[in-house]
Amino acid sequence: MVDKSGNPYDMDGSSFDADRYLQKLLKECSLKQIMDTEATIVRQTQTLHSDMQTLVYENYNKFISATDTIRKMKTDFKSMETEMNLLMANMNSITEFSERITDTLQETRSQLTRLSGKHQLLKKLQFLSSLPAKLKTLIEEENYQQAVQEYSHAQKVLQQYGQQPSFQGIQEDCIKILDELKQRLKGEFRQTGKSAQSLTEIGELLLQLGERPSSLAKEMLECASKRLHEQIVVLQDQTDRDMIEFIDLGIEGFLKDLTLVISSYNDMFLTKHLEQEADDFEQTARVDLNAFVNRNVDEYLALVQDRAELEIGHGDSQIILRGLDRLHRRMTAMRTLCRAVDMNKSGIDIIVNAAQQLCQTHMRSLKDHFADSLSSVRLALVSSANATTAGTTGSSASSSSQSGTIGGQGSAGGTTAPGSAGLRELISNLYISTIEKVKGLMQDLLIFLQPEWSFNLKGDPKGVQCIEGIRENLLVAFLRHFCTTVNGYGNVSSTAPPTLLLVLSKVCLEMDRAGVHALTSLVDELYNLDAERSGTLVHESELCTEMRDSAQLLLDSYVRLQGLHLSQMLRKSVETRDWLNCLEPRSVRAVMKRVVEEISAIEVVLGELYDSSVAHHGGSRTTASSDSSRKTHFSIAASKQAQFRSTWSTYTPQSQLDSSFVSNIQRLFSEKIEIFAPVEFSKVSIITGIIKICLKTLLECVRLRTFSRYGLQQIQVDAHYLQMNLWRFVSDENLIHVLLDEILGSAVLRCLEPILMEPNAVEIICERN
């Protein structure tokens, strides 16, 4: 950059050339610009003149002020010089008088010094001579500390001159008096009821009197232990106080005294170098102190823990934790003040135990709530079943008279149930009440993580385990208790009604679908847990699997109970009938109608709870066959029956053998039907399982009976009626065909005169019913 100081066109520079600047303006600028420039220069010139005048005026004022100041200083210095001369003359006079006084009093001062020394010596002798009497007086007044101080002042003199006859008697009297004082102090030291401060003061006095520190240290801890135990006994009787008052009493009494004992013990025996003791005394004393502190702290914390256990679940958790927080603050401060002491336990142990205790209380509450909910559901099912049974008594009278004991068995089986809307409401109430109860109790335990507390469970290893324990011991444990409880209803020995099993199975499905995820996510979010990455926490998928297994067990038990109920009706209908003396069939037996009615009622209940179109492994029903297809099947069956009729009309043992052989060969190559296979969570699969049990029971009962011609024809009519009505309930009606064919084939094999009824006659009888 160009230096401005060498620029001839810069007015502010030292090299400014007015002619060259003018020539430049004339060449480069117009007339108007030149006139504007002139106006600017004039204005700046006037401004500079004004500034110069202002500076001149200001400097002139300062100069005048400085002149006045100098004139005034000259005057002041003249007066000051006069005063200084006067002061110098006075000091010389004072010095002269002082020298005269010193010369005059020189001999008198020496005499005063000698007299003062003698006076001090006489006072000491007087103190020593009156020391025994004074010590006795102070001891009688129980002013032990002053007595020890008085003796300490004279102790060096007595030790130095105690062998002289004039002092020997005084020393002996003092020793006797001090021995009595020691015994009295030891007696008070061992007395119960002494406060920690009193014990400390007495201990200090005994040390000053030459008591052995090792024995005194042990005796001090023993006496302090008695005193602290007395305070614990007093605290045990404070049952009428709340937790905060109870903790405050312990802090102001027990912990305050304990802190004072620790501090005094540390000052008396640990920080001082005691020459009369062995080198390992300090280490031994420290070990004894640690044992004393931990023993008493453990006893006190055990008392607080017992009190907290009594309060947890019955009192206000906020008050309990506020009291425990105060205890934790005091224990932390005590640990900070007494750094030389190693305390095994702290307030956090009680807080963790309180959290675990509250967790156990909440667990019992959850179990009781779940048990009450199950009882309510069961009572609602029984009440609704009784109302339904009472309402249908009149309408079912004719059916009961025809079926005899069969109808009684049907109503006892408990297939009647509240309406589907009522079941959905029971399921919803049980599910929602359980979920909300768990959520409420889990949020209640958040009180332990409030930021206002001095303790931080998340920052302590025991606290972290406690937080994880809340999840595992409350949520996970309750969900597993849930599964175990409902699984108990699905046992073979259980007497639970089938509808209850259906309700519980549906609730388990809802828990698997959404409930488990909602609860585990809530807990993990509230307590900042990462169950996905943790190796110790139970994963959500494991709980869902257990819920689904429970739902499967309950549903299989429901199918088994309903199937056994209907099977019992069929078995009794077969066993109680005389099949060798039957009349020619004119109608379908009432038990078959009752079975179809029961299955229809079950379908109505299941239809509202399960979507028949939803299944996991082909459980949805195939397209139902039309009447023509069923008649086609019946015509095929009739042709088979005609074969049976032609075959069995010329019955011989050899023909029976051939037919049985062919039937067994066909059964070997046919698809095996699992009767008690697990069902899927769909209406069709559930009803199919029930029907398989019923038909299998009927098949086995038929195989155990012997039939006449009309008995065989009655089985033929019943089988056709079942085929006409059961096809719409199953997923594959071929299963119905196979089982009914086996039933009819077994009846043919067990018939003495195997002649079947004409298909048209069978159809007419079944359609008429």
Secondary structure as GFF3:
##gff-version 3
##sequence-region A 1 769
A	DSSP	three_ten_helix	4	6	.	.	.	ID=ss1
A	DSSP	alpha_helix	18	28	.	.	.	ID=ss2
A	DSSP	alpha_helix	31	140	.	.	.	ID=ss3
A	DSSP	alpha_helix	144	161	.	.	.	ID=ss4
A	DSSP	alpha_helix	165	190	.	.	.	ID=ss5
A	DSSP	alpha_helix	196	208	.	.	.	ID=ss6
A	DSSP	alpha_helix	213	236	.	.	.	ID=ss7
A	DSSP	alpha_helix	243	250	.	.	.	ID=ss8
A	DSSP	pi_helix	251	255	.	.	.	ID=ss9
A	DSSP	alpha_helix	256	265	.	.	.	ID=ss10
A	DSSP	pi_helix	266	270	.	.	.	ID=ss11
A	DSSP	alpha_helix	281	311	.	.	.	ID=ss12
A	DSSP	alpha_helix	317	337	.	.	.	ID=ss13
A	DSSP	alpha_helix	347	391	.	.	.	ID=ss14
A	DSSP	alpha_helix	397	403	.	.	.	ID=ss15
A	DSSP	alpha_helix	405	412	.	.	.	ID=ss16
A	DSSP	alpha_helix	420	444	.	.	.	ID=ss17
A	DSSP	three_ten_helix	445	449	.	.	.	ID=ss18
A	DSSP	three_ten_helix	457	459	.	.	.	ID=ss19
A	DSSP	alpha_helix	461	470	.	.	.	ID=ss20
A	DSSP	pi_helix	471	476	.	.	.	ID=ss21
A	DSSP	alpha_helix	477	489	.	.	.	ID=ss22
A	DSSP	alpha_helix	498	510	.	.	.	ID=ss23
A	DSSP	pi_helix	511	515	.	.	.	ID=ss24
A	DSSP	alpha_helix	516	526	.	.	.	ID=ss25
A	DSSP	alpha_helix	540	575	.	.	.	ID=ss26
A	DSSP	alpha_helix	590	609	.	.	.	ID=ss27
A	DSSP	alpha_helix	627	649	.	.	.	ID=ss28
A	DSSP	alpha_helix	653	669	.	.	.	ID=ss29
A	DSSP	alpha_helix	683	703	.	.	.	ID=ss30
A	DSSP	alpha_helix	709	726	.	.	.	ID=ss31
A	DSSP	three_ten_helix	727	729	.	.	.	ID=ss32
A	DSSP	alpha_helix	733	749	.	.	.	ID=ss33
A	DSSP	alpha_helix	759	768	.	.	.	ID=ss34
###
